[in-house]
Amino acid sequence: MRYAQCGGYTPAEQQRRERLRLRAAGRFARGDTIKEIAQDLRVTEGSVRRWRKAWRDGGAEALRSKGPVSREKLSPRQWAR
């Protein structure tokens, strides 16, 4: 899902993305390559590079979700629709 299509990630999608970043953190610690991680997690190499830089600078905690950027404007019922 892209921001332009639906206005942002749902809370469930934010959690899913956080899990991917944390899985990548474990792979960084093992020394896996960016290409391997990107292929296995089905994300772009650019995303993995950004995650690795954040991980180097702040550890796994830096990869945790910061929460929604703003208060949700849609109700759970509207998200489901």
Secondary structure as UniProt FT lines:
FT   HELIX           3..6
FT   HELIX           11..30
FT   HELIX           34..41
FT   HELIX           45..58
FT   HELIX           60..63
FT   HELIX           76..80
//
